[in-house]
């Protein structure tokens, strides 16, 4: 089952693509012109393209984010577009932030007196050992 209206999503995606990435929109339009008449049957397994509008997604649905990301969560159009906590950019940011700070939190959990500088120096030393 589709979680959104495919036609409305296509209209929204096209509008955003033309606005933010006009060269990609032009390339996509040229690609669509080159499709053979039976593309829907070949690519989607349906006789008419309209029949594909009700096909389910093959995995979890993610909206295509074409707008530039904004580093501020509150004004990020991609975050607003996902109707979720955060867009893929900010999900990656949170994951990276967690990976960076986990050793610091672990060190503090083991020894509340440990200095951040000491932990960061140890991480830098470990990185140098792994690279060299």
Secondary structure as GFF3:
##gff-version 3
##sequence-region A 1 132
A	DSSP	alpha_helix	6	20	.	.	.	ID=ss1
A	DSSP	alpha_helix	22	33	.	.	.	ID=ss2
A	DSSP	alpha_helix	39	39	.	.	.	ID=ss3
A	DSSP	pi_helix	40	44	.	.	.	ID=ss4
A	DSSP	three_ten_helix	49	54	.	.	.	ID=ss5
A	DSSP	three_ten_helix	73	75	.	.	.	ID=ss6
A	DSSP	alpha_helix	77	82	.	.	.	ID=ss7
A	DSSP	alpha_helix	88	110	.	.	.	ID=ss8
A	DSSP	alpha_helix	116	131	.	.	.	ID=ss9
###
